[in-house]
């Protein structure tokens, strides 16, 4: 089994403002908004959904390839992928473009102001899903609009089952387009807010979506997650963590856990627990690709969390 994760590869620049935005934004003056925040803390991370999922698959010793369009500034990220034994076979540089970049400022109330430049990501439609038999499962994660449409069609035409993970790209599509993604996908995974949006836009209920795919997985943060599959509603518990340090990238870690389970034909109760543990490991570390473990360590943590061992 080798997974192809179609999605973004991006630089995340995260800044922390040691105050509260509400103290400087006057509600009756929003039409004249002009504010500046001093941010003494700034960190730059390697991110993007495709990169994050591929990184987590590497930790789980599961073959996976990130497929995405990047810019001329990709060099440091490329070296990071090399250093971490991540595949670059389907990463393509677009001349004259920057790699996708998110600039995120967070205040003490955990409010965020984000600016996102898609850059090379808008050219993802130029990349093609390989049809040489090297890929056995796919992931359609947030990416350029045209690229997501093209890659869904290519997965379907090649008979490659794929996970539809619309995430923050949900708003790029109409209800009919989202329904077409669901119709082509084998699995759909969203968080609870995205589930409401997906169902409102398509007019489909939870049962309707679950009936169209092999499994419809909805994550609920600290409340765990639910797998709707085969007429069953399988509750997956969250894993307790000592401290919530950084939730960014937890969804991508969870999805890598699902892929691990699919690759090994695990039952949904176990696959969901692997995914849940992955999210918990990530949330305790700053950055989307800085948590590390060996498979022996993961096995022990799984046993400690759930009382049985992975087969």
C-alpha positions in Angstrom: 0.0 0.0 0.0 1.2 3.5 -0.9 -0.8 6.6 -0.2 -0.9 9.7 -2.3 -1.8 12.8 -0.3 -3.0 15.6 -2.7 -3.0 18.9 -0.9 -1.0 21.9 0.3 2.6 22.2 1.2 3.0 25.5 3.0 5.1 27.7 5.3 3.2 28.6 8.5 4.5 31.8 10.1 2.9 32.0 13.6 3.1 35.2 15.7 1.9 35.7 19.3 0.5 39.0 20.4 0.8 39.2 24.3 -2.5 41.1 24.6 -6.1 41.0 23.4 -7.2 42.1 20.0 -10.5 43.3 21.5 -8.7 46.0 23.5 -7.6 47.7 20.2 -10.4 47.1 17.8 -13.3 49.5 18.3 -16.6 47.8 17.2 -18.1 51.2 16.0 -15.0 51.9 13.9 -14.5 48.7 12.0 -15.2 50.6 8.7 -11.9 52.5 9.4 -9.9 49.6 10.7 -6.2 50.3 10.9 -4.4 48.5 13.7 -0.9 47.3 14.4 0.2 44.7 16.9 3.7 44.3 18.2 4.5 40.5 18.2 7.7 39.6 20.1 7.2 35.9 19.4 7.5 34.6 15.9 8.0 31.0 14.6 8.1 29.6 11.2 7.0 26.0 10.6 6.8 23.6 7.7 3.1 22.8 7.2 0.3 22.3 4.7 -2.1 19.4 4.9 -0.2 17.2 2.4 3.1 17.7 4.2 1.6 17.2 7.6 -0.1 14.0 6.7 2.9 12.6 4.9 5.1 13.4 8.0 2.8 11.6 10.3 2.6 8.6 7.9 6.4 8.5 8.0 6.3 8.3 11.8 3.8 5.4 11.5 6.2 3.6 9.0 3.5 3.7 6.4 4.4 4.5 2.7 3.0 7.9 1.6 3.8 10.6 -0.9 2.8 14.2 -0.6 1.7 15.6 -4.0 1.7 19.4 -4.2 2.8 22.4 -6.2 5.5 24.5 -4.5 7.4 27.7 -5.3 11.0 28.8 -5.8 11.4 29.4 -2.1 10.8 25.7 -1.2 14.5 24.9 -0.5 14.4 24.8 3.3 11.2 22.7 3.3 12.7 20.4 0.7 15.7 19.8 2.9 13.4 19.2 5.9 11.6 16.5 3.9 14.9 14.9 2.9 16.2 15.0 6.5 13.0 13.3 7.6 13.0 10.6 4.8 9.8 12.0 3.2 9.1 11.4 -0.4 9.6 14.2 -2.9 8.6 12.2 -5.9 5.3 14.1 -6.5 6.3 17.6 -5.3 6.6 20.0 -8.2 8.2 23.4 -8.3 6.3 26.2 -10.2 8.6 28.8 -11.6 7.9 32.4 -10.6 5.6 31.5 -7.7 6.0 31.4 -3.9 5.2 28.3 -1.9 1.8 28.7 -0.1 2.2 30.7 3.1 0.0 31.4 6.1 0.6 34.3 8.4 -1.2 33.7 11.7 -1.3 36.1 14.7 -2.8 34.8 17.9 -3.7 36.8 21.0 -4.0 35.8 24.7 -7.7 34.8 24.2 -6.6 32.3 21.4 -8.3 34.6 18.7 -6.5 34.4 15.4 -5.9 36.8 12.5 -4.8 34.9 9.4 -3.6 35.9 6.0 -3.1 33.1 3.5 -1.2 33.4 0.2 -1.9 30.3 -2.0 1.0 31.0 -4.5 2.1 27.8 -6.3 -0.9 25.9 -4.7 -3.1 27.4 -7.4 -1.2 25.4 -10.0 -1.9 22.0 -8.4 -4.2 21.2 -11.3 -1.0 20.7 -13.4 -0.1 17.7 -11.3 -1.5 14.3 -12.2 -2.4 11.3 -10.1 -0.1 8.4 -11.3 -1.9 5.5 -12.9 1.0 3.0 -13.0 -0.2 1.0 -10.0 2.2 2.6 -7.6 -0.6 4.2 -5.6 -3.3 2.2 -3.9 -5.1 4.8 -1.8 -5.5 8.6 -2.0 -6.3 11.6 0.1 -7.9 14.7 -1.3 -7.0 17.4 1.2 -7.4 21.2 1.0 -5.6 22.4 -2.1 -6.2 24.7 -5.1 -9.8 24.5 -6.2 -9.1 23.3 -9.8 -6.5 20.8 -8.5 -9.0 19.3 -6.1 -11.6 18.8 -8.8 -9.0 17.3 -11.2 -7.5 15.0 -8.7 -10.9 13.6 -7.6 -11.7 12.8 -11.2 -8.3 11.2 -11.7 -8.6 9.0 -8.6 -12.1 7.9 -9.7 -11.0 7.2 -13.3 -8.0 5.2 -12.1 -10.1 3.2 -9.6 -8.1 4.4 -6.7 -10.2 4.7 -3.5 -9.6 8.0 -1.7 -10.4 9.9 1.5 -12.2 13.3 0.9 -11.0 15.8 3.5 -12.3 19.2 2.5 -11.2 21.1 5.6 -10.8 24.9 5.0 -11.3 24.4 1.3 -15.0 23.7 1.9 -16.1 27.2 1.0 -14.5 27.0 -2.5 -17.3 24.7 -3.7 -21.0 24.7 -4.3 -23.3 22.2 -2.8 -23.5 20.2 -6.0 -19.7 20.2 -6.3 -19.3 18.9 -2.7 -21.9 16.2 -3.4 -19.9 15.1 -6.4 -16.8 14.8 -4.2 -18.7 12.7 -1.8 -20.1 10.5 -4.6 -16.6 9.8 -5.9 -14.9 9.3 -2.5 -14.6 6.0 -0.5 -14.3 7.8 2.8 -15.1 11.3 4.1 -13.6 12.9 7.1 -14.4 16.3 8.7 -14.6 18.0 12.0 -17.9 18.7 13.7 -18.2 22.3 12.3 -17.2 21.2 8.8 -19.8 18.4 9.0 -22.5 20.9 9.6 -21.3 23.0 6.7 -21.0 20.0 4.4 -24.5 18.9 5.2 -26.1 22.3 4.9 -24.4 22.9 1.5 -25.3 19.5 0.0 -28.6 19.1 1.7 -27.5 15.6 2.8 -27.9 14.3 6.3 -25.3 12.4 8.3 -27.1 9.1 7.2 -27.2 10.2 3.6 -23.4 10.8 3.5 -22.6 7.6 5.4 -24.8 5.7 2.9 -22.7 7.0 0.0 -19.3 6.1 1.3 -17.6 3.3 3.2 -17.2 5.5 6.3 -18.0 9.0 7.3 -15.7 10.2 10.1 -16.5 13.2 12.2 -14.0 14.5 14.8 -15.2 16.4 17.8 -12.1 17.7 19.5 -11.8 16.8 23.1 -15.1 14.8 22.8 -13.4 12.2 20.6 -14.8 11.3 17.2 -17.6 9.2 15.6 -17.2 6.8 12.7 -20.4 6.2 10.7 -19.9 3.0 8.8 -22.0 0.0 7.8 -25.1 1.4 9.5 -23.2 1.7 12.8 -22.2 4.8 14.8 -18.9 3.9 16.4 -17.7 6.3 19.2 -14.0 6.8 19.4 -12.7 8.2 22.7 -10.3 11.1 22.9 -6.9 10.4 24.5 -6.2 12.5 27.6 -3.3 14.9 27.4 -1.4 16.6 30.1 -1.5 20.0 28.4 -3.0 21.3 25.2 0.0 23.1 23.7 -0.8 23.6 20.0 -3.9 22.2 18.2 -2.6 23.2 14.7 -2.1 20.0 12.6 -4.0 17.7 15.0 -6.5 16.9 12.2 -3.8 16.0 9.8 -2.2 13.7 12.4 -5.6 12.1 13.0 -6.0 11.4 9.3 -2.6 9.8 9.1 -3.8 7.4 11.8 -6.9 6.6 9.7 -4.7 5.8 6.8 -2.6 3.5 9.0 -5.7 1.7 9.9 -6.9 1.4 6.3 -3.5 0.2 5.1 -3.6 -2.6 7.7 -7.4 -3.4 7.3 -8.0 -2.7 11.0 -11.5 -2.5 12.4 -12.9 1.0 12.8 -12.7 0.8 16.6 -9.0 0.3 16.4 -8.3 2.5 13.4 -10.1 5.3 15.1 -8.1 4.9 18.3 -4.8 5.0 16.4 -6.0 8.2 14.8 -7.1 9.6 18.2 -3.7 8.8 19.8 -2.0 10.5 16.8 -4.0 13.7 17.5 -3.1 13.6 21.2 0.6 13.2 20.5 0.6 16.2 18.2 -1.4 18.5 20.4 1.2 18.3 23.1 4.0 19.7 20.8 4.4 23.1 19.2 4.5 22.9 15.4 2.8 20.6 13.0 5.9 18.4 12.2 8.0 18.4 15.4 6.5 15.5 17.4 8.5 12.2 17.2 8.2 8.6 18.3 9.3 5.1 17.4 6.7 2.5 16.6 7.7 0.6 19.8 6.9 3.8 21.8 3.6 4.3 19.9 2.6 0.7 20.7 3.3 1.3 24.4 1.3 4.6 24.4 -1.6 2.8 22.6 -1.6 0.1 25.2 -1.5 2.6 28.0 -4.4 4.6 26.5 -6.7 1.8 25.5 -5.7 -1.3 27.5 -4.8 -3.6 24.5 -2.1 -3.9 22.0 -2.2 -3.3 18.2 -2.1 -6.5 16.3 
